[in-house]
Amino acid sequence: MTTNVSFMAKKTERSPLCAIRRNCRECCGGSNQEVRLCTSKRCPLWPFRFGISPLTAQKQGRNVNPFVDSPAS
């Protein structure tokens, strides 16, 4: 019996952003802190590494880039 792993992975993920977050954690050795400090800015998934769209975060006034200061309130 052959198992289609990609189909199973898609079925268990709640959203594409959850899958991206999981991929980033795996890339960083399972460490949330390393995901936050990731410097691989050339990676196409880098802006989404926190599991939230950068545009959504900006609308909510959240800073998802630790290398940029939060806007003044």
C-alpha positions in Angstrom: 0.0 0.0 0.0 1.4 3.4 -1.0 0.8 6.5 1.1 0.7 9.9 -0.4 2.5 12.0 2.2 1.8 15.4 0.7 -1.9 14.6 0.7 -1.8 13.6 4.3 0.2 16.8 5.2 -2.4 19.0 3.5 -5.2 17.3 5.3 -3.7 17.9 8.8 -2.8 21.6 8.3 -5.4 24.1 9.2 -4.2 26.8 6.9 -1.3 27.6 4.5 0.0 30.0 7.2 0.1 27.1 9.7 2.1 25.0 7.3 4.5 27.9 6.7 5.0 28.4 10.4 5.6 24.7 10.9 8.1 24.7 8.0 10.0 27.6 9.5 10.2 25.9 12.9 11.5 22.8 11.3 14.1 24.8 9.3 15.2 26.5 12.6 15.6 23.3 14.6 12.2 23.5 16.3 13.0 26.7 18.1 10.5 29.6 18.1 13.2 32.0 19.2 15.3 31.0 16.1 12.3 31.6 13.9 12.0 35.1 15.3 15.7 35.7 14.8 15.8 34.2 11.3 18.0 36.2 8.9 17.2 34.3 5.7 15.4 37.2 4.2 15.8 35.8 0.7 13.5 32.9 1.7 10.1 33.5 0.0 8.4 32.3 3.3 10.4 34.8 5.5 7.6 37.4 5.8 5.1 34.8 6.8 7.3 32.9 9.4 5.1 34.0 12.3 2.0 32.3 10.9 0.4 35.6 10.1 0.3 37.6 6.9 2.4 40.8 7.1 -0.5 42.8 5.7 -2.9 41.5 8.3 -0.4 42.2 11.1 0.1 45.8 9.8 -3.6 46.4 9.8 -3.8 45.1 13.4 -0.8 47.4 14.4 1.4 44.4 15.2 5.1 44.3 14.4 6.1 40.9 12.9 9.6 42.0 12.1 11.9 42.0 15.2 14.5 44.0 13.3 12.3 47.1 12.9 11.0 49.2 15.8 7.3 49.2 16.5 5.5 52.4 15.4 5.1 55.0 18.0 1.7 55.0 19.7 
